[in-house]
């Protein structure tokens, strides 16, 4: 029988509790990263909240464009912890001396805090008009769809299975029939 000191037990329990908090408590495949985007110098203040799976920063830029209703017709960059992130192929055309980390190679998980704590960074869209935004990383949520998608189903199959389960529950509870399209 192996003897373990009380200190080792306490350390193991402390580590397990820390791992059960924030990002560490959610398997990577189930993580949804939640961001609040607020354009600066806009009155009245507006904001958008998006949730994205782990993806490259350029994909997150596309999600921001969609959330804001924009057409992605200008250059952009992120400034995270004092580092600029952008697409070097786009920025190198006409902008000399503009060092940046490649946003087409950097994942959201690479810049999100490992402890899941909130943090802010900057997003600039349209280098001519200089639209500045504050982006708040609000944390991670557990995706409700990923469990069924992990088993090899496509998203459409998972949605169809969820509709079938919902209809079965409606019938079981004798609720007025509902048509789901």
Helices and strands as residue ranges (DSSP letters): H 6-19, G 22-25, G 28-30, E 31-39, E 48-52, H 57-68, E 76-80, E 83-86, H 88-91, E 101-102, H 108-111, E 119-125, E 131-142, H 146-150, H 155-172
